[in-house]
């Protein structure tokens, strides 16, 4: 029985070393990802705006920033991590900062005004629109909320939700997902390391409990030098 327990302890120790190695590899991979994301953010040089008190501002006002946060939290349901909104590090390089910047763009598109020019008089659904210039309020409309056949809404949709706006949304979304994935990777690295350490300690404990001190010391020394040969 003692011999079997010692074999079990050795097996657990080897498994523990394997998990620790996997955790180390995962950690290094995550660090490479963080480094790449940081370089990407620095190359774009997009930063958030803060006042002297360290408060978020948009177009010079804290009220504007709060309206954007309301859109992000209430309308889009995003769990904002305020610890990531750091006035000492305004560079957009975390998932919350990427999402906030996306909300900045979305807010101003949704609450903007587009100038639509009709070259000729148009009739639509019994309503006549004389040739001329019109100021069209987007009024919270997303891309699918416009009537594309309408003489004013149709052109206004393309002007408000332009290819640039869609492209920025896509680019910022990639940043958000990338940072979230890296956080998940870090959690997995910690999980691997925790399981490995626990298993290694448990296995070493079984070996220690079923053998002499000299045998245990020899086992530990051999495990440190050649873990795959234990």
C-alpha positions as CSV (number, residue, x, y, z in Angstrom):
1,X,0.0,0.0,0.0
2,X,2.8,2.4,0.9
3,X,4.5,1.8,-2.4
4,X,1.3,2.4,-4.3
5,X,0.7,5.7,-2.5
6,X,4.3,6.8,-3.3
7,X,3.7,6.0,-7.0
8,X,0.5,8.0,-6.8
9,X,2.3,10.9,-5.2
10,X,5.0,10.8,-7.9
11,X,2.3,10.8,-10.7
12,X,0.5,13.7,-9.0
13,X,3.8,15.7,-8.8
14,X,4.6,15.1,-12.5
15,X,1.1,16.3,-13.4
16,X,1.5,19.3,-11.2
17,X,4.8,20.2,-13.0
18,X,3.0,19.9,-16.3
19,X,0.2,22.2,-15.2
20,X,2.8,24.7,-14.0
21,X,4.6,24.6,-17.3
22,X,1.3,25.1,-19.2
23,X,0.5,28.1,-17.0
24,X,3.9,29.6,-17.7
25,X,3.5,29.2,-21.4
26,X,0.0,30.7,-21.3
27,X,1.2,33.6,-19.2
28,X,4.0,34.4,-21.7
29,X,1.6,34.2,-24.6
30,X,-0.8,36.6,-22.9
31,X,2.1,39.0,-22.2
32,X,3.0,38.9,-25.9
33,X,-0.6,39.8,-26.7
34,X,-0.7,42.7,-24.3
35,X,2.5,44.0,-25.8
36,X,1.1,43.8,-29.3
37,X,-2.2,45.5,-28.3
38,X,-0.2,48.3,-26.5
39,X,1.9,48.8,-29.6
40,X,-1.3,49.0,-31.8
41,X,-2.9,51.5,-29.4
42,X,0.3,53.6,-29.4
43,X,0.4,53.6,-33.2
44,X,-3.1,54.9,-33.4
45,X,-2.6,57.4,-30.5
46,X,-6.3,57.6,-29.6
47,X,-6.7,59.1,-26.2
48,X,-9.7,59.9,-23.9
49,X,-10.2,63.5,-22.6
50,X,-10.0,64.3,-18.9
51,X,-10.2,67.7,-17.1
52,X,-7.8,68.9,-14.5
53,X,-9.8,67.1,-11.8
54,X,-9.4,63.7,-13.6
55,X,-13.0,63.6,-14.8
56,X,-14.0,62.4,-18.2
57,X,-15.1,65.2,-20.5
58,X,-16.5,65.2,-24.0
59,X,-16.2,68.4,-26.1
60,X,-15.1,70.2,-22.9
61,X,-18.0,69.1,-20.6
62,X,-18.4,66.4,-18.0
63,X,-22.1,66.3,-18.9
64,X,-21.3,65.2,-22.4
65,X,-19.1,62.4,-21.0
66,X,-21.8,61.3,-18.6
67,X,-24.3,61.1,-21.5
68,X,-21.9,58.8,-23.4
69,X,-21.5,56.6,-20.3
70,X,-25.2,56.4,-20.0
71,X,-25.5,55.3,-23.6
72,X,-22.7,52.7,-22.9
73,X,-24.1,51.4,-19.6
74,X,-27.9,51.7,-20.0
75,X,-28.6,51.4,-23.7
76,X,-25.8,49.0,-24.7
77,X,-25.7,47.2,-21.3
78,X,-21.9,47.2,-21.1
79,X,-20.3,46.6,-17.6
80,X,-18.0,49.6,-17.4
81,X,-14.8,49.0,-15.3
82,X,-14.1,52.5,-14.0
83,X,-10.7,51.4,-12.8
84,X,-9.7,51.2,-16.5
85,X,-10.7,54.9,-17.1
86,X,-7.4,56.3,-15.8
87,X,-6.7,60.0,-16.3
88,X,-3.0,59.2,-15.8
89,X,-3.1,56.8,-18.8
90,X,-5.6,58.3,-21.3
91,X,-4.4,56.0,-24.1
92,X,-7.3,53.8,-25.4
93,X,-5.9,50.3,-24.7
94,X,-8.4,48.5,-22.5
95,X,-11.8,46.9,-23.3
96,X,-13.7,49.6,-21.3
97,X,-11.7,52.4,-23.0
98,X,-12.3,50.9,-26.5
99,X,-16.0,50.6,-25.7
100,X,-16.2,54.1,-24.4
101,X,-14.6,55.4,-27.5
102,X,-17.1,53.5,-29.6
103,X,-19.9,55.0,-27.5
104,X,-18.4,58.5,-28.2
105,X,-18.7,57.9,-31.9
106,X,-22.1,56.3,-31.6
107,X,-23.5,59.1,-29.4
108,X,-22.5,61.9,-31.8
109,X,-23.9,60.0,-34.7
110,X,-27.2,59.3,-33.0
111,X,-27.6,62.9,-31.8
112,X,-26.2,64.6,-34.9
113,X,-27.8,66.6,-37.7
114,X,-27.3,65.9,-41.4
115,X,-27.8,68.4,-44.3
116,X,-29.7,66.8,-47.1
117,X,-30.0,68.6,-50.4
118,X,-32.7,67.8,-52.9
119,X,-32.0,68.8,-56.5
120,X,-35.6,68.5,-57.5
121,X,-39.1,68.3,-55.9
122,X,-39.9,64.8,-54.7
123,X,-43.2,63.3,-53.6
124,X,-43.2,60.3,-51.2
125,X,-46.2,58.7,-49.5
126,X,-48.4,61.6,-50.3
127,X,-46.0,64.2,-49.0
128,X,-44.2,66.7,-51.2
129,X,-40.6,67.7,-50.6
130,X,-39.6,70.8,-52.5
131,X,-36.1,71.1,-54.0
132,X,-33.7,72.7,-51.5
133,X,-31.6,72.1,-48.4
134,X,-33.0,70.3,-45.3
135,X,-31.5,69.9,-41.8
136,X,-32.4,66.3,-40.8
137,X,-32.1,65.3,-37.1
138,X,-30.9,61.7,-36.7
139,X,-32.8,61.6,-33.4
140,X,-31.3,58.4,-32.0
141,X,-31.8,56.3,-35.2
142,X,-29.4,53.4,-35.8
143,X,-28.7,52.2,-39.4
144,X,-31.8,49.9,-39.5
145,X,-34.1,52.6,-38.1
146,X,-34.1,54.7,-41.3
147,X,-36.5,54.5,-44.1
148,X,-34.0,54.2,-47.0
149,X,-36.7,55.1,-49.6
150,X,-37.6,58.3,-47.9
151,X,-36.1,61.3,-49.8
152,X,-34.6,62.7,-46.6
153,X,-34.0,59.7,-44.4
154,X,-32.4,57.7,-47.1
155,X,-29.5,60.1,-47.8
156,X,-29.2,61.1,-44.2
157,X,-28.7,57.4,-43.2
158,X,-25.6,57.2,-45.5
159,X,-24.3,60.5,-44.2
160,X,-24.8,59.8,-40.5
161,X,-23.8,56.1,-40.5
162,X,-21.0,56.5,-43.0
163,X,-18.4,53.9,-44.0
164,X,-16.0,55.7,-41.6
165,X,-18.4,55.3,-38.7
166,X,-18.9,51.6,-39.4
167,X,-15.2,51.1,-39.9
168,X,-14.3,52.7,-36.6
169,X,-17.0,50.6,-34.8
170,X,-15.4,47.5,-36.3
171,X,-11.9,48.5,-35.4
172,X,-12.8,49.5,-31.8
173,X,-14.8,46.3,-31.4
174,X,-11.7,44.2,-32.3
175,X,-9.8,46.1,-29.6
176,X,-12.4,45.3,-27.1
177,X,-12.6,41.6,-27.9
178,X,-8.8,41.3,-28.0
179,X,-8.4,42.9,-24.5
180,X,-11.2,40.7,-23.1
181,X,-9.6,37.6,-24.6
182,X,-6.3,38.5,-23.1
183,X,-7.9,38.9,-19.7
184,X,-9.5,35.5,-20.1
185,X,-6.1,34.1,-21.1
186,X,-4.5,35.6,-17.9
187,X,-7.2,33.9,-15.8
188,X,-6.6,30.6,-17.5
189,X,-2.8,31.0,-16.9
190,X,-3.5,31.6,-13.2
191,X,-5.9,28.6,-13.1
192,X,-3.3,26.3,-14.7
193,X,-0.6,27.5,-12.2
194,X,-2.9,27.1,-9.3
195,X,-3.9,23.6,-10.2
196,X,-0.3,22.7,-10.9
197,X,0.9,24.1,-7.6
198,X,-1.8,22.3,-5.7
199,X,-1.2,19.0,-7.4
200,X,2.5,19.2,-7.0
201,X,2.3,20.0,-3.3
202,X,-0.3,17.1,-2.9
203,X,1.9,14.7,-4.7
204,X,5.1,15.7,-2.9
205,X,3.2,15.5,0.4
206,X,2.2,11.9,-0.3
207,X,5.8,11.0,-1.2
208,X,7.0,12.7,2.0
209,X,4.4,11.0,4.2
210,X,5.2,7.5,2.8
211,X,9.0,7.7,2.7
212,X,12.0,8.7,4.7
213,X,13.4,12.2,4.7
214,X,16.4,11.2,2.6
215,X,14.2,9.6,0.0
216,X,12.0,12.7,-0.1
217,X,14.9,15.0,-0.5
218,X,16.2,12.9,-3.4
219,X,12.8,13.0,-5.0
220,X,12.5,16.8,-4.7
221,X,16.0,17.2,-6.1
222,X,15.3,14.9,-9.1
223,X,11.9,16.6,-9.8
224,X,13.6,20.0,-9.9
225,X,16.2,18.8,-12.3
226,X,14.4,16.4,-14.5
227,X,10.6,16.6,-13.8
228,X,9.7,14.3,-16.7
229,X,12.0,11.6,-15.4
230,X,10.5,11.5,-11.9
